[in-house]
C-alpha cells in the first residue's frame, strides 16, 4: 500500500472515531487528526509526482544562496 493510501485510510479511521465521539472536545481532536492525515496524503501524492520542492520547500533558503 502506498503512503498516500495509508494516510487516507488513517484519516478515514480518525473521522469515524470522531463521528462516534460524544464529547465535543474529543470529536474536534479526532477531526483535527483526520485533517492532518489528509494533508499528509496530499503531500505524499505531490512527492510521488516529483513535486518535492513544492511540497517541502527549502527549509534553509539562505544556505543555498551564493556567498558574496
C-alpha positions as CSV (number, residue, x, y, z in Angstrom):
1,X,0.0,0.0,0.0
2,X,1.3,3.4,-0.9
3,X,1.9,6.1,1.7
4,X,-0.9,8.2,0.3
5,X,-3.4,5.4,0.6
6,X,-2.2,4.6,4.2
7,X,-2.7,8.3,5.2
8,X,-6.1,8.4,3.7
9,X,-7.1,5.2,5.5
10,X,-5.8,6.7,8.8
11,X,-7.8,9.9,8.1
12,X,-11.0,7.8,7.5
13,X,-10.5,5.9,10.7
14,X,-9.9,9.1,12.7
15,X,-13.1,10.6,11.1
16,X,-15.1,7.5,12.1
17,X,-13.9,7.8,15.7
18,X,-14.8,11.5,15.6
19,X,-18.3,10.7,14.4
20,X,-18.8,8.2,17.3
21,X,-17.5,10.5,19.9
22,X,-19.9,12.1,22.4
23,X,-17.5,14.7,23.8
24,X,-17.3,17.8,21.6
25,X,-13.6,18.4,22.5
26,X,-12.6,14.8,21.7
27,X,-14.7,14.9,18.5
28,X,-12.8,18.1,17.4
29,X,-9.5,16.5,18.2
30,X,-10.4,13.4,16.1
31,X,-11.4,15.7,13.2
32,X,-8.2,17.7,13.5
33,X,-6.2,14.5,13.3
34,X,-8.2,13.3,10.3
35,X,-7.4,16.7,8.6
36,X,-3.7,16.3,9.3
37,X,-3.7,12.8,7.8
38,X,-5.4,14.2,4.7
39,X,-2.8,16.9,4.4
40,X,-0.1,14.2,4.7
41,X,-1.8,12.2,2.0
42,X,-1.8,15.2,-0.3
43,X,1.9,15.8,0.3
44,X,2.6,12.1,-0.4
45,X,0.7,12.4,-3.7
46,X,2.7,15.5,-4.7
47,X,6.0,13.8,-3.7
48,X,5.1,10.8,-5.8
49,X,4.6,13.1,-8.8
50,X,8.0,14.6,-8.3
51,X,7.0,18.0,-6.8
52,X,9.4,17.6,-3.9
53,X,10.4,21.3,-3.9
54,X,6.8,22.4,-3.8
55,X,5.9,20.0,-1.1
56,X,8.7,20.6,1.3
57,X,10.1,24.0,0.2
58,X,13.6,24.9,1.2
59,X,13.9,24.8,5.0
60,X,17.1,26.8,5.0
61,X,16.9,29.1,1.9
62,X,19.9,31.3,3.0
63,X,22.1,28.2,3.0
64,X,21.5,27.9,-0.8
65,X,22.4,31.5,-1.7
66,X,25.8,32.2,-3.3
67,X,28.2,33.9,-1.0
68,X,29.5,37.4,-1.9
